Amino acid sequence: MTESRPRHNWMIRALTTPIVRWITWFGIVIAIGMAVGRWTAPALGGLGPAIFWIGVVARPFVLTTAVVLLHLIEHYPNIRPALRSISQACGVATFIGALALATLEAQYRAFHPIPAMEFESKDPLIYLQRPDPDLGWRSAPNYSLPMDFLSGTRGFTTNSLGFRDIEQELDLTKPRVVIIGDSFPLGWGGDVEDSITPLLRKTLPEAQIFNASWQAYTKDQIRWSYQNLARPLKPKVVVMMLMSDPFRDTSLPLYFGLRKPYNLLDGDKLILAGTPVEFYKNAEENRAYYIEWQARRVSGPVSAWRYLTHDFLLAYSAFGRQVVTTLEWRDAQRLGMPPLDAVESKIMSTLRAEVEADGAHLIVVPSPRVDIFKVLKDPVRAMQRYLDDYRHLGIDTMDITPLLLKDWPQCFNGDKHPNALAIQRIHGPLGDRIRAQLGSN
């Protein structure tokens, strides 16, 4: 009579079987990591919730693997040596891989240090920025001072509304066109005479042109600047001009340590955070504000994976930063510039709805990055994927890339903004687009 072998508790078997023991301990580590990630957010920024959500996905897989291996070992005892060899090989590969990555990281940090983010509140425009509880900041009114740009010293003057524009009263006999945006329509790096507004006034004498743009505004602030600054002018056409950066475009919480409100998505709904804006804060308070934003953006497995494989590497790894950047440009070469992210897309669709509800027409004019001309073989095709996202939202866009392609190095100033030559080429076609809309209204 054959004596049956005693069967031990499954946990004992798991902890005494080498490869299963590794997997079981890995599962325990994941559970601990999930707890730490859950209870330390937002102290760890996006890392805490990212660990939690990755653990949510990985834990069932790890436990299932452990159960399957235990079943195989019990029914096929001869498989133990093979599993032991696999276990040892995995351990050695993990050690060698970690050592190689640590070596590469040390080398890249030595020769390609990660740019430090500015957390201390400062006004890069020498007290030209003024706190605004809704916009974060806006320009000081009646300001006049020479400013040193990379392209030289230029006069910087604002009117009584705080815009880099002429002083003018509403002319009720003319339709109004309002330009909103960032440093592109502001004429950053050049004289105000070389910016888009004076040239459009010459091209469209039948309309009254206002420039309500401001430096460093992101799409969320541009949308709020329409609500707060442009809407009271009751425009017929709203022209949004901005410096596009499809790789990095998102609703951000800080600029040079200056706080700004930002948007998040809850399902399909935009959530406004960070208002009213507390403008000047010390570096530690701003760092906490920033990592809270990081943590709030990670709300599920997809955003957790995105954070770990993209945002985290860009922020904390010199080697990872190089890899991510290389892959981004490779994708751009193959597919075109990346489309709008979900938050940006919602901001733009909301802005379009608000403008149209006011009886106006929105035209969006993004400026391509200088880098796309330097790196990509076909910048025009590359910009189409990015612009197609605006068009899918029903937004009228104007692609200026073909206008700058032939001699692009002469079309940008030292601050990488379109210069007087570029504006000369842009204002005519843009004026035609605006006139067509004024006629249709």
Disulfide bonds with the S-S distance in Angstrom:
none
